[in-house]
Each structure stands twice: as structure tokens, then as C-alpha cells.
Amino acid sequence: MPSTPPTVGFVGTYPPTKCGIATFTASLRRGFVEERESNEGLGVVSLVDSPIGGHPPEVVHEHLNGDRSSLERSVAALDRHDVVLFQHEYGIYGGPDGIEILDLVSGVTSPKIVTFHTVLNHPTPPQRLITETLVDRTDEAIVMSGVGLGRLLDLYDVDHSKVRMIPHGAATSLIGPRLRPGPRPMILTWGLIGPGKGLEAAIDSCVALKDLDPLPRYVILGATHPKVRAAQGDVYLEGLIARVHAHGLDEIVEFDRRYLDSEALNAVVRQADVVLLPYESTEQATSGVLVEAVAAGKPVVATEFPHAVELLAAGAGTVVPHSDPDAMAAALRLILTDTRVAIRMGEMARLVSPSLAWPAVALRYDEMAYELVGAGSPLIDPPGSALRD
């Protein structure tokens, strides 16, 4: 690798903010650190709605959404990097549908890469404008699934030559033998809790598992989403707990209300026998939780959202109809009672695990960074076009 790799600025929410994009941004940057074996030249501009401080040292600026002077300082901070990598999600930037990202992208003069975390099948006119303008004003546009790739190319007026598919990453610490916490099999769902996650149907599915011996544990891991908590406190979570009581599922369903850091979360994931993703969304083209479950070699039961249909097609899990507790229960029962099925799904998941590790994913982005600054390849023995889609 050249002695002076290009510096990279990362734009997105970032810890201590608690959200999926913050976790992604931090994990991708950490993948760069592992891949380069260096922490240098990898700065972060963290997006916030109000000043929070308490950021780690790699955060070079805290961008306050809606603040013009903060925008100017963010642009200046980012232009000190050779390449700038933007995370895009409609809800993390200021303005309607996060339209302020266009001002930020337009102000930065360094080469730019944008990663789309959502590619909508039916965007509103403003959402379409934002997406198409982002592709137009950046040098490379990344999607994280074949579904997202197809949507962006087929449904939006964008330059196809700019668009690539690089999968969502997963921590290397997820890959390894199962950690066994006890004799009872463990079903796991994790992530910030709020409406739309399908937890009602997941809880209802457990009613049909009461006869299993040993009795399974269904662990719902995660704190209430900060925006849900701000609007209604823990009312939603308390409703789920009441649902468990009403179904007589207190011995099966457990709520772990912690928001764990990555390493602690990965240790819990490795304890699971099966991961349940009961999401209500029918449009979701990217799921980091799904990628992490597959990277960990876990059999997955998911509702048939697009990314699950795509990633589980090879046999690492199974998809079921949305809001169908009976179908979820049948899929869970099969995995929990037929060892051959569980082993086969785990083996199929482990086949793709190495390509999903964060250092491997970061290398794909780093290859683009080198190309954009005309510095060749970050690899000592570059595989040419093998890293391109």
C-alpha cells in the first residue's frame, strides 16, 4: 500500500447518537482503520439536531442541522480530506426530507461518494429530486443490495456508470462458534424499539411454541427509539409487555432494554440459535441487522421484505408473509426442532460471511477513494476489476 493513502471524511450521524446510521458510520470507519492498519486521516463530521458534544477524537466537526454557519464550517472541515463519503437517509439531515444534504454536497469540492441507505420504490417528488441530485453531484453512488441497485437504475434518472453495489458490513467478532448461555434455545430480535418492527406479530407467534421442550427463549433486545421515547415515553414498549402478559408468554418472551455497544451486542448475537426479523416494511432494500445475522452464521426467519428475499434466497434462512404469526411460528418450530435444517441454514450463511466483514467492505470503498484521487490501488497486488460490480 502507498505510504500516504488518501484521507477520507465521513459524514453521517455518529456515536454517541443512537441510531442505525451512526452505528454504520462508526463501523465503516473502523473497517478502514483495520484494513489500513492506521487511524490517521479518517475524520468524521457528525450530524446532530442540537449540540451534544462528547464525541470521540476522530470527530472533526459537529454539524448542526439547519444552521448556516455550521454548514460552512462542515464544508471547510470536509474539504481538508482527499475524498468525502456521505451517508444518506432522509431523516438525518435538516429540512424537509433532509434536503439540506444537497447544500452540504454542493459545497464540498473534494471528490465525493454517497451511500444510499434507502432507495424508495415510490418516492415523493422531493425525495426523487434529492436522490437524483445526489447522484448527479457526487462521483460515486453506493447501494447495499441488488434490490437497491435495481431500483436506483430502473426508477430514477441517474448516470448508471456512477452506481455500484457494496454490501452492508458486519463485525468480524460476529463470526465464530455459538456462545451457549444455557440449555434453552434462543430466538433473538434486536434493534431500537418502535412501531413498524412487527414485534406484535413476533410475540403472537410464540403462543404456538408453548409446547416445545425445552421451552425456547425469545429475547427482544433494544431500547425504545429516541424519537419514539421523546414523543410518548415507553408507552409503546409497555404495550408490548402487556401483550406478553395477556398471552401468558412470560416464560418465553424476555425484554432486554439495553442499548449495547457493538462488541457487547455481537456477543449476544452469537448466543442465538435463530434470528427473527418480523419487520412490517414491504419496501426495505437494506437491513444491517439481516446482514449481521447472516454474517454470524445464524438461521434467519424474516418477513418477505426485499433485502430478506434477496439475501436468504441461497438458503441461509426463510421468509414468511408479513404480519402472519402462524407462518412465523411454523418456520421457527422447524428450525428449533430439526437440527439438519438449522445446520444447513447456518452453513449457507457462513459461506458469505467473509465477504461481509467490515474490513472487506471498507476495502471496496478504499479502492474507490484511491481511484478518485488517481493514486492507483490500496492493494499490494490489486485484483483489477474484481472489486468493481
TORRO-630188 format. One line per 2 residues: their letters; for each residue x, z, y of C-alpha. Coordinates in Angstrom, 2 decimals. Layout:
a = X/Z/Y | ...
//
This chain:
mp = 0.00/0.00/0.00 | 1.30/-0.76/3.53
st = 2.81/2.25/5.32 | 0.22/2.12/8.12
pp = -3.27/1.48/6.74 | -5.94/0.65/9.31
tv = -7.57/3.65/10.92 | -11.31/3.95/10.28
gf = -14.02/5.57/12.39 | -17.12/6.79/10.55
vg = -20.48/7.01/12.35 | -23.36/8.97/10.84
ty = -24.81/12.43/10.51 | -22.18/14.80/9.11
pp = -21.93/18.39/7.84 | -22.96/20.98/8.85
tk = -26.05/18.77/9.31 | -28.08/18.97/6.10
cg = -29.32/15.54/5.07 | -28.50/12.80/2.61
ia = -26.74/10.59/5.16 | -24.48/13.48/6.20
tf = -23.52/14.03/2.57 | -22.92/10.30/2.11
ta = -20.72/10.00/5.21 | -18.62/13.00/4.20
sl = -18.33/11.80/0.60 | -17.31/8.28/1.58
rr = -14.66/9.60/3.95 | -13.40/11.94/1.22
gf = -13.23/8.90/-1.09 | -10.94/7.23/1.46
ve = -8.76/10.35/1.52 | -8.48/10.36/-2.28
er = -7.91/6.61/-2.50 | -5.28/6.54/0.27
es = -3.82/9.94/-0.61 | -3.90/10.67/3.11
ne = -6.22/12.37/5.59 | -4.79/10.53/8.59
gl = -6.65/8.05/10.77 | -10.12/8.75/9.35
gv = -12.14/10.09/12.28 | -15.86/10.82/12.46
vs = -18.42/10.52/15.24 | -21.24/12.83/14.18
lv = -24.83/12.08/15.24 | -26.88/15.05/16.47
ds = -30.20/15.53/18.27 | -28.87/18.63/20.03
pi = -25.35/20.08/20.24 | -24.47/22.09/17.16
gg = -20.66/22.32/17.03 | -18.96/23.90/14.04
hp = -17.69/20.56/12.78 | -14.56/20.16/10.65
pe = -11.42/18.84/12.40 | -11.95/15.20/11.40
vv = -14.96/15.02/13.75 | -13.54/13.44/16.90
he = -16.81/13.44/18.84 | -20.35/14.77/18.54
hl = -22.71/12.01/19.67 | -25.85/13.38/21.30
ng = -28.74/11.01/20.69 | -30.43/9.91/23.90
dr = -27.53/10.92/26.15 | -25.94/8.02/28.03
ss = -22.70/9.82/28.85 | -22.34/10.86/25.21
le = -22.81/7.21/24.23 | -19.93/6.16/26.47
rs = -17.68/8.88/25.03 | -18.65/7.87/21.49
va = -17.73/4.25/22.15 | -14.37/5.31/23.58
al = -13.67/7.56/20.58 | -14.59/4.85/18.09
dr = -12.54/2.15/19.80 | -9.45/4.22/19.12
hd = -9.89/3.18/15.47 | -8.98/-0.17/13.95
vv = -12.32/-0.51/12.12 | -15.63/1.31/12.62
lf = -18.07/2.00/9.77 | -21.68/2.70/10.79
qh = -24.28/4.32/8.55 | -27.75/3.01/9.31
ey = -31.00/4.83/8.70 | -33.92/4.56/11.12
gi = -34.31/8.30/11.64 | -30.76/9.34/12.55
yg = -30.24/7.52/15.87 | -32.07/8.05/19.17
gp = -35.02/6.05/20.45 | -37.97/4.51/18.59
dg = -36.89/3.62/15.05 | -33.36/4.63/16.04
ie = -32.91/1.61/18.30 | -30.06/3.32/20.18
il = -27.73/2.27/17.38 | -27.74/-1.19/18.98
dl = -26.22/0.20/22.19 | -23.57/2.01/20.18
vs = -22.69/-1.01/18.05 | -22.66/-3.34/21.04
gv = -20.32/-1.05/22.98 | -17.67/-0.83/20.27
ts = -15.11/-3.65/20.40 | -13.23/-2.83/17.17
pk = -14.28/-4.70/14.00 | -17.50/-3.18/12.64
iv = -19.11/-2.62/9.24 | -22.70/-1.37/8.83
tf = -24.08/0.19/5.65 | -27.86/-0.03/5.29
ht = -29.39/2.97/3.55 | -32.87/1.48/3.82
vl = -33.91/-2.18/3.66 | -37.65/-2.28/4.11
nh = -39.87/-4.73/2.27 | -42.43/-4.68/5.07
pt = -40.62/-3.82/8.32 | -42.41/-3.47/11.62
pp = -41.29/-5.99/14.29 | -38.97/-3.38/15.94
qr = -37.46/-2.45/12.56 | -36.86/-6.11/11.76
li = -35.23/-6.60/15.17 | -32.88/-3.65/14.61
te = -31.83/-4.80/11.14 | -31.25/-8.42/12.10
tl = -29.41/-7.48/15.30 | -27.14/-5.08/13.40
vd = -26.08/-7.82/11.00 | -25.55/-10.17/13.94
rt = -23.39/-7.71/15.92 | -21.23/-6.43/13.06
de = -18.60/-8.15/10.94 | -19.82/-6.99/7.53
ai = -23.18/-5.64/6.29 | -23.37/-3.49/3.16
vm = -26.33/-2.76/0.91 | -26.14/-0.45/-2.09
sg = -28.29/-2.15/-4.71 | -29.28/-5.57/-5.93
vg = -32.79/-4.89/-4.68 | -31.50/-4.17/-1.18
lg = -29.32/-7.28/-1.32 | -32.24/-9.49/-2.27
rl = -34.46/-8.07/0.43 | -31.91/-8.46/3.20
ld = -31.10/-12.04/2.23 | -34.63/-13.18/1.46
ly = -36.77/-11.37/4.01 | -34.56/-11.19/7.11
dv = -32.96/-13.83/9.30 | -29.32/-12.85/8.78
dh = -25.97/-14.51/8.15 | -25.67/-14.44/4.36
sk = -21.87/-14.67/4.48 | -21.67/-11.20/6.04
vr = -23.69/-9.38/3.40 | -22.13/-7.60/0.41
mi = -23.34/-5.14/-2.21 | -21.29/-1.98/-2.80
ph = -22.95/0.80/-4.83 | -23.60/4.31/-3.61
ga = -20.79/6.55/-4.79 | -20.69/9.70/-6.89
at = -18.22/12.56/-7.12 | -15.58/12.39/-9.84
sl = -16.37/16.04/-10.62 | -19.75/14.90/-11.97
ig = -18.04/13.04/-14.78 | -17.33/15.22/-17.78
pr = -18.91/17.12/-20.66 | -22.13/19.00/-20.13
lr = -21.74/22.59/-18.96 | -24.07/24.67/-21.12
pg = -25.70/27.60/-19.29 | -27.88/28.73/-22.21
pr = -29.91/27.72/-25.27 | -32.88/26.24/-23.41
pm = -32.76/22.55/-22.40 | -32.71/21.99/-18.66
il = -34.65/19.37/-16.68 | -33.34/19.02/-13.13
tw = -34.60/17.62/-9.84 | -32.53/18.19/-6.71
gl = -32.59/17.35/-3.02 | -34.23/18.60/0.17
ig = -37.84/19.54/-0.49 | -40.75/17.94/1.34
pg = -43.81/15.74/0.82 | -43.21/12.40/-0.86
kg = -40.79/13.63/-3.53 | -43.53/13.63/-6.18
le = -42.93/17.26/-7.13 | -46.65/17.86/-7.66
aa = -46.77/15.31/-10.48 | -43.49/16.63/-11.90
id = -44.88/20.15/-12.05 | -48.12/18.91/-13.60
sc = -46.12/17.06/-16.30 | -44.67/20.35/-17.51
va = -48.09/21.51/-18.71 | -47.74/19.16/-21.69
lk = -44.34/20.63/-22.58 | -45.51/24.22/-23.19
dl = -45.43/23.76/-26.96 | -41.75/22.80/-27.15
dp = -39.37/25.19/-28.89 | -37.07/26.10/-27.31
lp = -39.07/26.05/-24.10 | -37.44/23.79/-21.51
ry = -36.49/24.91/-18.01 | -37.47/22.66/-15.13
vi = -35.23/23.53/-12.19 | -36.21/22.25/-8.73
lg = -33.05/22.71/-6.69 | -33.01/22.46/-2.92
at = -34.05/23.97/0.38 | -37.03/22.84/2.43
hp = -36.10/19.80/4.52 | -35.11/20.99/8.03
kv = -37.71/18.76/9.72 | -40.45/19.99/7.37
ra = -39.38/23.59/7.98 | -39.41/23.07/11.76
aq = -42.96/21.70/11.60 | -44.55/24.08/9.09
gd = -42.04/26.59/7.79 | -42.13/26.96/4.00
vy = -45.85/26.22/3.66 | -45.20/23.14/1.53
le = -42.81/24.95/-0.81 | -45.23/27.87/-1.13
gl = -47.92/25.38/-2.13 | -45.72/24.11/-4.93
ia = -45.05/27.65/-6.12 | -48.81/28.32/-6.13
rv = -49.29/25.18/-8.23 | -46.82/26.50/-10.79
ha = -48.69/29.81/-10.98 | -52.06/28.05/-11.30
hg = -50.80/26.01/-14.28 | -49.25/29.04/-15.97
ld = -45.80/27.47/-15.79 | -43.82/30.46/-14.54
ei = -41.68/30.47/-17.69 | -40.80/26.78/-17.31
ve = -40.57/25.86/-13.62 | -37.88/27.50/-11.50
fd = -37.19/27.04/-7.78 | -33.58/27.35/-6.70
rr = -33.92/27.32/-2.91 | -30.24/26.94/-2.07
yl = -28.63/24.04/-0.22 | -25.41/23.74/-2.20
ds = -22.16/22.14/-1.17 | -21.04/19.17/-3.23
ea = -18.89/20.99/-5.74 | -21.46/23.69/-6.45
ln = -24.20/21.06/-6.77 | -22.11/18.98/-9.15
av = -21.61/21.99/-11.40 | -25.39/22.44/-11.63
vr = -25.95/18.75/-12.33 | -23.50/18.90/-15.22
qa = -25.64/21.66/-16.77 | -28.70/19.42/-17.00
dv = -29.99/17.75/-20.17 | -32.19/15.31/-18.28
vl = -32.73/14.43/-14.61 | -36.28/13.87/-13.36
lp = -36.86/11.76/-10.23 | -40.61/11.77/-9.61
ye = -40.46/10.08/-6.17 | -43.68/8.70/-4.69
st = -41.99/5.86/-2.78 | -42.59/2.40/-4.20
eq = -40.01/0.80/-1.85 | -36.88/2.89/-2.34
at = -33.99/0.45/-2.77 | -31.23/3.08/-2.79
sg = -31.16/6.58/-4.26 | -27.97/8.61/-4.11
vl = -29.45/11.20/-6.47 | -30.13/8.48/-9.04
ve = -26.54/7.21/-8.80 | -25.17/10.74/-9.16
av = -27.35/11.41/-12.21 | -26.14/8.23/-13.92
aa = -22.52/8.92/-12.95 | -22.86/12.34/-14.58
gk = -23.96/10.67/-17.81 | -27.43/12.21/-17.73
pv = -30.55/10.64/-19.22 | -32.93/9.94/-16.34
va = -36.70/9.84/-16.12 | -37.76/8.24/-12.84
te = -40.83/6.73/-11.32 | -40.58/2.96/-11.10
fp = -39.13/2.71/-7.59 | -36.96/-0.42/-7.21
ha = -33.50/1.16/-7.48 | -34.51/3.05/-10.63
ve = -35.89/-0.10/-12.24 | -32.60/-1.86/-11.47
ll = -30.09/0.84/-12.41 | -31.85/2.11/-15.53
aa = -32.59/-1.33/-16.98 | -29.48/-1.21/-19.19
ga = -30.74/1.93/-20.93 | -29.40/4.95/-19.01
gt = -32.95/6.25/-18.62 | -36.56/5.25/-18.44
vv = -39.06/4.53/-15.68 | -42.69/5.65/-15.61
ph = -45.63/4.85/-13.32 | -45.89/6.71/-10.03
sd = -47.98/9.90/-9.93 | -48.51/9.86/-13.70
pd = -47.80/13.33/-15.15 | -48.77/12.26/-18.68
am = -46.22/9.42/-18.69 | -43.54/11.74/-17.29
aa = -44.29/14.34/-19.94 | -44.09/11.76/-22.75
al = -40.74/10.46/-21.50 | -39.34/13.98/-21.12
rl = -40.58/15.00/-24.56 | -38.89/12.01/-26.20
il = -35.51/12.80/-24.62 | -35.76/16.53/-25.31
td = -36.81/16.14/-28.94 | -34.95/13.03/-30.12
tr = -31.21/13.60/-29.96 | -30.47/9.95/-30.73
va = -32.40/8.79/-27.66 | -30.69/11.32/-25.39
ir = -27.23/10.41/-26.70 | -27.84/6.68/-26.34
mg = -29.03/7.06/-22.74 | -26.04/9.24/-21.90
em = -23.65/6.71/-23.42 | -25.17/3.87/-21.39
ar = -24.85/5.95/-18.22 | -21.21/6.77/-18.89
lv = -20.36/3.08/-19.22 | -20.94/2.58/-15.49
sp = -19.66/5.98/-14.29 | -16.09/4.91/-13.40
sl = -17.28/2.17/-11.02 | -19.45/4.69/-9.16
aw = -16.71/7.24/-8.41 | -16.20/7.71/-4.66
pa = -12.51/6.61/-4.64 | -13.51/3.34/-6.36
va = -16.33/2.81/-3.87 | -14.08/3.70/-0.92
lr = -11.53/1.16/-2.14 | -14.16/-1.56/-1.77
yd = -14.71/-0.57/1.87 | -10.98/-0.22/2.47
em = -10.42/-3.75/1.19 | -12.78/-4.96/3.92
ay = -11.00/-2.87/6.56 | -7.68/-4.48/5.67
el = -9.26/-7.93/5.76 | -10.82/-7.32/9.17
vg = -7.51/-6.34/10.76 | -5.61/-9.08/8.94
ag = -3.42/-6.62/7.05 | -3.84/-8.06/3.56
sp = -4.95/-5.79/0.72 | -4.79/-2.00/0.29
li = -3.81/-2.61/-3.33 | -0.24/-2.93/-4.50
dp = -1.39/-5.59/-7.00 | -4.59/-6.94/-5.36
pg = -7.18/-8.49/-7.67 | -8.03/-11.17/-5.11
sa = -11.73/-11.78/-5.01 | -12.53/-9.28/-7.76
lr = -13.59/-6.73/-5.17 | -15.98/-9.15/-3.49
d = -19.55/-9.81/-4.52
//
